[in-house]
Amino acid sequence: MCRNPRILLKEGDRMERNYTVFVGDVALDEYYEVQRFPAVKEKVGARMLSAQMGGMVANAAAVYASFGHKTEFVSALNRGAITERLCTGLREAGIGTGHIIYDDNLKDSKCLIFLSKEEHEHTVFIIDTELNTIEIPPHTQQMICGASVVYSNYCEVRHLRCGELAGPQVMAQWKAAGARVCCDIDVADIEEDLRPYFASTDILFMNEIGFARLCAGRAPGQASADILQSGVGMLVVTLAEHGSRIYCPGRTIDVPGVPVDVVDVTGAGDTYCSSFVSMMEACGDPAMAGTFATYAASLAITSLGARSGAVGTQPVLEFMRRRAEPRAAEIAAALPQNR
């Protein structure tokens, strides 16, 4: 079943794409607060804060589900107590966990997050779970292929296997079956072995650090053109407090940032990307999607926790109105819940 994308969906199934699948990581985020992050060989005191549910892809899934979308989650985890806690958190967020793949050889999925009071920034240590391969069962691959949107990142997809298919072919089946494929690579370098994924990527997200690495001395326009010419449908670069820049074939859209009092920026990127995809599904307008996503991310960083952006559409719309956003009414009208 994994060999030929044409047999994955029955005739007529394309009209029933009423769910989105998130494929990737979920983790327990252990938080610590420091006055400033230490240099090498330094010692600093740290205050332990409450642990939060996290994981880049899981955070994005929680935000997406809060907007009223039917959402499924696929990941590989062990069967330990932390996994049980993580899956309970996903289900409480309205996310389906029926396709979790269990492997007791994996370590617990955790992150250590240090919040710096002076820099108003965070530093994240991601614990290696020793994941090498995720074998996707045929029925799970078929479920993914039937989604309206598949959201993941290349670091996760490169581990996927389905029968004889490796990561690029697994992802190509999603695209060939009709799903919109969106990937957030955050700060990751684009290595040569990731380029085969470009042709299957409708929207590629990265932050300003990842984009600077991509440019490697080239002009931003040249670097973005290279990505688009390689098959990516749209490149979205988040710029922290400066907003975002959206590269589409034939045009570039700049979205300004929204200043707020920052509490925790951990989930800002995940909130932005998920909100952008949700708005694109609603209206198909990258400028409107970028504006909505910017407000959603800005609101999220005023609270603690990587899933603080999982508040639904109404708080974001109210925030836009309080800030007198000119397109607030237009964006509200485009959302299905407000029609």
Buried (B, 14 or more C-beta within 10 A) or exposed (E): BBEEBEEBBEEEBEEEBEBBBBBBBBBBBBBBBBEEBBEEEEEEEBEEBEBBBBBBBBBBBBBBBBBBBBBBBBBBBBEBEBBEEBBEBBEEBBBBBEBBBEBEEBEBBBBEBBBBEEEBBBBBEBBEBEBEEBEBBEEBBBBBBBBBBBBBBBBBBBBBBBBEBBBBBBBBBBBBBBBBBBBBBBEBEBEEEBBBBBBBBBBBBBBBEBBBBBBEEEEBEEBBBBBBEBBBBBBBBBBBBEBBBBBBEEEEBEBEBBEBEBBBBBBBBBBBBBBBBBBBBBBEBBBBBBBBBBBBBBBBBEEBBBBBBBBBBEBBBBBBEEBEBEBBEEBBEBBEEEE
